[in-house]
Amino acid sequence: MKIIKSFRKTLSMSIDKDWVLIIKAPLFVTKKIIDGFIEKNKVWIEKRKNFILENVRNFEEWEKFYF
């Protein structure tokens, strides 16, 4: 998991190409709020992980895999 704090107003989450959960958060947000956000969205994280695992196949170097 990687947390990126910046000048923004909302929390967001995504999974990058290396399968790392990325959390983007405003500077003022505490670790407790981020942990609550992750806990609240565990279902989304699991669905995304399962979708990726089901759809992964061997790609040629010229092909790209979009989540």
C-alpha positions in Angstrom: 0.0 0.0 0.0 1.2 3.5 -0.9 -0.3 6.7 0.6 0.2 9.9 -1.4 -0.8 13.1 0.4 -1.3 16.3 -1.7 -3.4 19.4 -2.0 -6.7 17.8 -2.9 -10.1 17.6 -1.3 -11.1 14.0 -1.6 -9.8 10.5 -0.9 -9.3 8.1 -3.8 -7.9 4.6 -4.2 -6.6 2.7 -7.2 -4.5 -0.3 -8.0 -1.4 0.3 -10.1 0.3 -1.9 -12.7 2.4 -3.6 -10.0 -0.7 -4.5 -8.0 0.0 -2.0 -5.2 -3.0 -0.2 -3.6 -2.6 3.5 -4.0 -4.4 5.9 -1.6 -4.5 9.6 -2.5 -5.5 11.8 0.4 -5.5 15.5 1.4 -2.7 16.7 3.5 -4.9 17.2 6.6 -6.3 13.6 6.7 -5.1 11.4 9.5 -4.0 7.8 9.4 -7.1 6.8 11.3 -9.4 8.3 8.6 -7.4 6.6 5.8 -7.6 3.2 7.6 -11.4 3.7 7.9 -11.6 4.6 4.2 -9.7 1.3 3.4 -11.9 -0.7 5.7 -15.1 0.8 4.2 -13.9 -0.1 0.7 -12.6 -3.6 1.3 -15.3 -5.1 -0.9 -14.2 -2.9 -3.8 -10.5 -3.9 -3.2 -11.4 -7.6 -3.2 -13.6 -7.3 -6.3 -10.8 -5.5 -8.1 -8.2 -8.0 -7.1 -10.3 -10.9 -8.2 -11.1 -9.3 -11.5 -7.5 -8.7 -12.2 -6.5 -12.3 -11.2 -9.3 -13.8 -13.4 -8.3 -11.7 -16.4 -4.6 -11.9 -16.3 -3.0 -13.8 -19.2 0.4 -13.8 -20.8 1.0 -10.7 -22.9 3.4 -10.0 -25.6 5.7 -7.0 -24.9 3.7 -4.9 -27.3 0.4 -5.6 -25.6 -0.9 -3.6 -22.7 -3.3 -4.6 -19.9 -5.8 -2.0 -18.8 -7.5 -2.5 -15.5 
